[in-house]
């Protein structure tokens, strides 16, 4: 069975420890030997003329009904020129030939692995908003679809909430194993001798995690959420507390922008042992002591509709999906099923009862 490899590289956890050693960090990462797919676009004669041409095959598209472009944001430890993303783009084009696929880079560089660990998420999302808005294909399409792998899912949600009123409009957001309600720890350690893992978790569990320096430099710290230190989380979180509208002062624009989605598809991996808690992918809250799970619809974020999830649900736009397997261990058959259902041309709206707001 064919798998798409989008698994986080655990050896890079060591980078976590370095962020507190010195105020300025220089990391040497081995260069990637993966090259970009050749993306070419035809001269535009209106918003809906666009196609992707790969090195393996060339597709022409019915310009009257082309598939919407797709934007993909990768996960922790991956890069925008990773092999798994190329495989994903190929599968999308098997399902909907001619789809223009754009890989997000949070640093402006093709090999942006270090930017998935280090950086200021506010600045990264600002850069992505500007980049997508200036893309000649994405900016002239009637809408785009967005796919977020792991942490890329909540980052794309941040893009929608913060820039959805002026940057390219998203029809469907599909997230795989994302951390929408944050993480309680980095991950389960393999044993007492897994020193790097224990050190990484120690950083997240220490008061240092709420320092301005860590919150503006260490990416996972910016979606760390500690129920036992909730006031510090609300006050100092650089990203998650803001995009989840958890502070007393709510941002109505975030709610309006996310509620405009036609579909918000949240996919949970049944055997996910990387995201803690895995239920975060469905906005559920888990009591670390008792293990009790509070589902999204029983939480204030839904009941009081802080970010538009209730409105989305009421119009049939909130979708909870599960797939077999471990975190980011994706089967081709699952990807094809999901892409067939939620991507494609605007005519898909008529089939599924969508009514996109342009």
N, C-alpha and C positions, 0 to 999 in steps of 0.2 A: 504494500500500500504506500502511495506517495505521501510524504509529509512536507510541509513547508517549514523550514527551520528558522524560527524567529525567537530562539531561546536566549535569555540573558546569559552573558558570560560571567560566571561567578568569580573568576579569578580577578576581575576588575574591582571587586569589593575593597581591595587594598587601598584604592584611591580615596575611599571614605575617610580612612584614618589620617591621610595626609592633609586634609583640609584644615585641621586644627593645629597642625604643627607650625605653620608659618603663614603670615598674612598674604603672601604672594606665592602661588604654586605653579610650577612648570612641570607638565607631565609629558613624557615621551611615549607616544603610542605608535605601534608599528604601522607603516603605511598599508593601505588596503590594495590588493591587486585586482579588485573588482571594478570594472568599468561601467559607466552609465549605459543604459539602453540609449540608442540613438532616438531622440525625440524630435520629430519634425512636425511642423504645422503647415497647413495649406494657407494661401493668402485668404484673408477673411473678407467675406462679402455679406456681413451680418453676423449676429451673435452666435448662430448655431453651426457654423462651419468649422469643425476641428476634428483632427484624427491623430492617432498614434501610429508610428511606423517603427517596428522593432527590426533588429538586425536579422532576425530569423524569418520574418514574414512581413508583408505589407498588406494593409487593409484599407479599402476605401469605404466611406460611410455615406449613407443616404443623408444628404444635407438637410432634407426636410424633417428628419426624425432621428438625429444622432443621439448616442448615449451621452448623458451628462459627464463632464470631466470628473475625475476622482482625485482627491487629495489624501495622501497617506502620511501620518506622523508615526515614526517608529518608537520602540521602547528603549528602556535603559540598557546601555552597553552596545546598542546597535548603531548603525549609521545610515545616512540617506542613500549611500551607494552600496548597501548590503545585498548579498546574494538573495536573502529571503524576500526582500522587497521586490527585486526583479522577478522572482518566481510569482509573487502575488500579482504583479502587473500583467504577467503573461496569462495567469488564470483569468483575470478580469477581461482580458482581450479574447480569451477563448469563449467566454460567456457572452460578452458584448463587443464584437470586433469593432475596432476603430476608436476605442475609448482613450481619451487623453488622460494620462496619469502623471501627477505631480508629486514628487517626494519632498516633504518638508525638511528643510535644514535649519536648525535653530541658531546656527553660527554663521550662516552664509557660505560655508564651505561644504564640499561634497562629503568629506570624511569628518563628520561632526560627532563622533563617539564621545569625545571628552565633554561636549556641550550637553550630553544627556546625563552627566554626573555633576558638572560644575557650571554655574552661571546663575543669573537672576531671571527667574521665570517671567517676571513682569516685562523685562527688557526683551527676552526671547519671544514672547507672544507679540509684543509690539513690532518686532522685526518681521515675524511671520505675517502679521496683518498687512504690513506695507508691501511685503514681497508678493503675496497673493493678489493684492489690489493692483499691483503694477504688472502682473502677468497678462499678456495680451489675450490669452485664451480664457483663463479663468475669469478675468474681469469683464469679458463680453458675453460669456455664457449666461443663459437665463437663470441658472443655478448650478451648484456643484454638489457632489456627494463627498462625504468625509469618512475616512477609516482611521481609527486610532488603535494602535497595538500597545497594550499595557499602559504605561504612564502617558503615552501619546494620546490616549483617549480623553483623559481629563484635561490635557493641554488643548486639544481641539475644542472641547467644550468651553474652555476659557476663551479661545478665539471667537467662538460664536457669541458668547455672552458679552465680551468686551468690544468686539468689532463688527458684530453681525448687522448693525444698522448702516454700515458704509462699505465694508469689504465684501468680497464675493459671498453671496447668500448660499447657505447650506440647505439642501432639501432633506437628506437623510444623514444622520450621524450614527456610525456603527463602531462600537468599542468592544475590544477583546480583552478580557481579564484586567480591566482598568481599576483604578483606585479612587473611585468617585467620592467615597467617604473617608479617604485617607488610609494610612497604614498605622498599625499599632507597634510594629517593629519591622526591622529590615527583612528578616526571614528566619525560619527555624534553623538553628545551627545543628550540624551533624553530630556533634558530641562535645565533650569537655575540651578536647584538644583542637577544636575548630576556632583558633584564636582570632583570626581575622573577622569571622562572623560575629563572635562575641564582642569584639572591640567596636564593630560597626553598630551593633545594637546598643552598646553602652553609650555611644555618642548620642543616639536618638533618645535614650532614656535619661540623659543628663540635662541639667539646666542650660548647658552651653547651646543646646539645640535652638533655644529661643533668642540667642544673641543676634544682633543685627548682621554681624559678619556671616554667621552660618546661614541665616535666613536669606541672605543675598548671594550666597556662593555655592551652597550644597543643594542640588536639585531635590533629592528625596526628602530632605528636611522640610521643604516647602509644601509637602503634602502629608507630613507626619501629623497625626491627630491623637492626643493623649487625653482620655476622659478623666484621668486622675490629676491632670494639670491643665484643666480646661480654660481657666482664666488667662493663663499665659499663652495658650494656643490662640484664643480669640484676639488677644492684644498684639501678638507678635508674628503670627503666621503670615508669610509674604504672599501666599497664593490660595490655599484651600479654604481658609475661613472667609476669604473675600468672595471667591467664585461660588461658594455654597451659600452665600448671603446669611451667614450665621451670626454676624454682629448685629447689634441693636438697630443701627441705621441700615436699612435695606436699600439696595440699588435696584430700582424698578426696571431700569434698562436691561439688566441681566435677565430678569424674569420675562420681559417682553421678547427679547431676542431669542431665548431658548424655546419659548412657547411657539415661535413661528415655524419650528421644524415640522416637517410632515411625519418623520419617523425618527425616534431616538431608540436605537437597538442596542441593548446592553447584554453582552455575551459573557457567561460565566463558565469557567473550566471546572468540570466536576471533580477532578483530582488535583486542583491547584494547591500546592504546598509552598508556593513562592510568595504570593500576596497574602498578607496577614492583617486582617481577616479577608478571606476570599470573597465573602459576602459584600465587601465594599464595592464590588463591581455592579451591584444592584442597589447601591445607596443604603444598604442595611447597616445597622449598628450592632456590634457584638460586645457584650460585657466580658472583659478579659478574665474576670474572676469566676463568674458563674457559667460563662459560655452561652448565656441566653442571647438570642438573636431578636432584635427589634426590626421588623420588616419596614421597608420604605413607607408604605401606606399608613403605618402606625406612628410615624415620626412627624414632628412639627414642620420639617422642611417640605413635606408633602401636604399635610393637613392645612397649613397656613400658606402654602404655595409660594415659598420663598424664591424659587428660581423657575417657576413655570411648569414643573413636572405634573402637577395635578391637572392643569389645563391641557397639557399634552395628552395625559391619560384619558381625559373626558372626551377627547376627539379621536381616540383610538391610535394615538401616535407613540405611546410608550410601550416598548416591547422588551420582554424578558426572555432570553434564549439561553440554553445550555448546550455545551458540546462535551464530548468525552475527552478524557486525557488530562495531562498536566499543563501547567502554565505555558502558553504560547507554543504548544505542540499541536499544530493544526493539520488536519487531514484535508486533502484536496477536495474530497466529496463534500465536506462541510462548507468549505469556502465557496465552492460552486453553487451549492444550494442557497447560501446566504446572499451571494452576489446576484444570483438570478432573481431573487425575491426583492432586494432592496436597492439595486443599482439599475442602470439602463436609461433609456430615453424618457422624456417627459410623458410620453403616451402611457407609461407605467402608472401615472396618476389615475388615469381613467379606469384602469384595471383594478386598482386597489382603493379607489374612492378618495384619492388625494386631491387637495385643492391648494396648490402652492400659492403663497402670498408673495408677489413680486413688488 
